[in-house]
Amino acid sequence: FDLYHQLGINSTYVPTFSDGNAKYVTIPKQSKPHTKEQKEAQKKLEMDSRPPKPVSYQPPPPKENLLPKKIIAVFGTESSGTTFLSTALGVATGAFPDGGQWVQVLAPGRASALDGEPLPPRKKWVFQKSIPRRAFSSDGEWEVQHLSLPWGWQCESETGMGGINIVEALVPEECFRYINFPSFDQRLAEQIWYNKHRKRAPGGAAVGGWRIGRTRPRFSEEIDDNIDWVADFSGRSQTEAEFAEKCRDQVHISAANGGSLPQWTCGALCGHDDFDGYALYPNRFSVNITSHIEWYLSRGVDIKVVITMRDRSISQRGKRRDHCTDTALGDKEDESALSLMREALSRYGKSGSRKRGRDERAIAVSYESLMEFKEVYLFDLYHQLGINSTYVPTFSDGNAKYVTIPKQSKPHTKEQKEAQKKLEMDSRPPKPVSYQPPPPKENLLPKKIIAVFGTESSGTTFLSTALGVATGAFPDGGQWVQVLAPGRASALDGEPLPPRKKWVFQKSIPRRAFSSDGEWEVQHLSLPWGWQCESETGMGGINIVEALVPEECFRYINFPSFDQRLAEQIWYNKHRKRAPGGAAVGGWRIGRTRPRFSEEIDDNIDWVADFSGRSQTEAEFAEKCRDQVHISAANGGSLPQWTCGALCGHDDFDGYALYPNRFSVNITSHIEWYLSRGVDIKVVITMRDRSISQRGKRRDHCTDTALGDKEDESALSLMREALSRYGKSGSRKRGRDERAIAVSYESLMEFKEVYLFDLYHQL
């Protein structure tokens, strides 16, 4: 719905969501232990990249106000990329140093070597290469919060506890305490908790969120409560009483909340008596994002949340490996987290905020899009968050290790095939008895175009069809269309028969779809566009064209006399063959076959008038293309202001744009080509995890890995260029409307209608 909103679509249509990523994902094998030399070399490399450890500790000045002016809270399920993104935003806002930092923390005292008694807590230096929980700018302007869902360290089932705890908000760190350790600072309490519960499971498996092979020193669990460790820890000079007072006065956390102070809440369980002023939290909990926003807004803080989405199949496996080995509880935690994320987006996302007349405060971010579009995508996010920075982190895609090529399923039995075919046929609308041709178009150019771009196997078919249904350009459930096919060879003399009409069922938008009132056109434009990977037909190279013209003005260079779809049928008939071992060639999956039609067509047949019930002649089409769409052989000469979008046709083909068999459309020039002709165009750039889309492409579209990768790099370059010029930040810099919208396949599969309705709104 956010996408609908961006695209200006007034619809509540919700398609059936079916995530196609899971079959590609596996749990990566743990790497074998390094040799001693490798470990030492790796450790030296890490140490050399760190800033030098401080000689002495300079405590930060005490905070005048515990509440910052602005908060950016990064939420996501565990292993969804929140660490990377929160750290990047921390550096960009000046809340965290680029390259990491040394901090001094208080650790429980070791047991004395003399009598075994616990020593007092001790200070030690720890290097932080990323934001563990929060980071603050020194001027009190920014706070960046890193909030995985759930928040905490140990999966509760591993310590004999269970259930999912949801709290209202995460309060300032000075006001935070754990229920089990209310006397201790959060980090010291966590150290004690780990010391108590950390153990190795049988076979060396990880327990408590620590990876296989990790060990931690066994500190004494007893702490001398008489030590003023708060004053000692991190150089703080304020006493516990002063902290509690500031929490009550500035942050409005008090045992009186809900009673004599009904307007305030504590964010979690209110502390009482000695702990009045503190919010008490369970060891592992999820923060309700919606109430977290409202809690800080009520206290005058300008808060925005970034909701990070990573492919669910991958984040789940990362969670099981690094955070929670209990699969059932881990899945339950994720479902709870996703529910909280959807609620926040529906209330404070783009469309939800506008409906309620308030600022957008929940922004969905795709890990996969971030890894692929890098600074183009990140700078758009900076712009939305009000960050003035050009900081670009080092991008390292963590998805590839989880991805594998799925095994082809075994052939169905005859009964299974028949049952599947019957199910598909029963779900289709009935085939028409007679063909009712659509009325001829008065104008070849629609008022509005939505063009869905993406690399092959990136989800463009699903999304373009959903948008087609939402705009009324394509019927929900699919449609029967009548197309012209090459004539079969005559059974009498083997001579080719004339082209013949046949019914074909379309369950999705093959190329384009049009609303009957001429308002909308939805274009489905994979990059590249076409059918056969060129190396498989003895051709090569990547063809990039300026724009995809209206279908009436489109012709292939090799078949300029024929309508696009008939030309494609002839091309397939010529090049379709089975490779050794039964592998797919030419983009058709294993086991697919196509009838062998005659390749010869009688040019004297007026097949255009016959095809799809069109009554206009070729000459009339060409004239409309010249007059309405400004496609002419004179373009660039006597008509320098116009271009043809591809190669201009000449002589009998003047008025047509001629295209190679396989090509990519330059998205930026495609936008500008239609804008120059008065069409309101917006493009949706679909991003799916690169490791997965590449494997889908190799399986279904292009078996030549090198050429396929080259095509994808070219496509991604075109997508980045369009986003940098017509995306959110690029458009505002140039003072024009946003016309390029990035959409994550993974986010669409997870957030479903919440994410889609935002897109409807934008469109």
Number of C-alpha atoms within 10 A of each C-alpha: 30 26 27 27 23 24 27 17 21 16 17 13 17 16 18 10 13 10 16 16 20 14 14 19 22 16 16 14 8 8 6 6 9 10 9 9 9 11 12 12 12 13 11 11 11 10 12 10 10 15 12 10 13 12 6 6 13 11 13 10 10 11 14 9 12 18 21 22 15 19 21 22 25 27 32 28 28 27 23 26 23 27 20 18 23 28 28 24 29 26 24 20 24 21 23 26 19 16 14 17 18 16 17 18 17 21 21 23 20 19 17 12 9 6 7 10 13 18 17 21 22 15 17 10 14 13 14 15 15 23 25 13 15 21 23 18 17 14 11 16 15 22 26 30 25 26 26 25 27 24 22 19 17 22 26 20 15 16 13 7 9 12 13 18 16 20 19 20 22 25 23 17 14 18 26 22 26 21 14 13 18 18 16 18 19 17 14 19 21 19 16 20 17 19 17 14 13 19 16 16 11 8 7 12 14 22 24 22 19 21 14 16 10 9 11 11 7 15 19 21 17 16 16 13 10 7 11 11 23 18 13 17 19 17 17 15 14 13 14 17 13 12 17 20 19 19 26 20 12 12 23 20 28 26 22 19 16 13 11 9 13 9 10 18 22 28 23 21 20 20 23 14 7 12 19 20 29 33 30 24 25 19 20 19 21 25 23 22 29 22 17 20 23 15 21 22 13 11 13 13 16 16 23 24 27 23 26 22 28 27 24 21 20 23 21 23 21 20 21 19 21 18 23 28 20 15 13 9 17 21 15 13 23 20 13 19 25 19 13 21 26 22 18 24 28 22 20 25 24 28 27 26 17 15 10 10 9 12 13 19 23 27 19 24 23 26 26 25 24 20 19 20 19 17 20 22 22 22 21 18 20 19 15 15 20 12 15 11 14 11 15 15 18 10 12 10 16 15 20 15 14 19 22 16 16 14 8 8 6 6 9 10 9 9 9 11 12 12 12 13 11 11 11 10 12 10 10 15 12 10 13 12 6 6 13 10 13 10 10 11 13 8 12 18 21 21 15 18 22 23 25 27 31 28 28 26 23 26 23 27 20 18 23 28 29 22 32 26 24 21 26 19 23 26 19 16 14 17 18 16 15 18 17 21 22 23 20 19 17 12 9 6 7 10 13 18 17 21 23 15 16 10 14 13 14 15 15 23 25 13 16 21 23 18 17 14 11 16 15 22 26 29 25 26 26 25 27 24 22 19 17 22 25 20 15 17 13 7 10 12 13 18 16 21 19 20 22 25 23 17 15 17 26 22 26 21 14 13 18 18 16 18 19 17 15 19 21 18 16 20 17 19 17 14 13 19 16 16 12 8 7 11 14 22 24 22 19 20 14 16 10 8 11 11 8 15 19 21 17 16 17 13 10 7 11 12 23 18 13 17 19 17 17 15 14 13 14 17 13 12 17 20 19 19 26 20 12 12 22 20 28 26 22 19 16 13 11 9 13 9 10 18 22 28 23 21 20 20 23 14 7 12 19 20 29 32 30 24 25 19 20 19 20 25 23 22 30 22 17 20 23 15 21 22 13 11 13 13 16 16 24 26 28 26 25 22 28 27 24 21 19 23 21 23 20 20 21 19 21 18 23 28 20 15 13 9 17 21 15 12 23 20 13 19 25 18 13 20 26 22 18 24 27 20 20 25 22 23 21 23 17 14 10 10 9 12 13 20 25 29 22 24 24 26 26 25 25 20 19 20 21 19 24 26 27 28 28 25 26 26 22 23 27
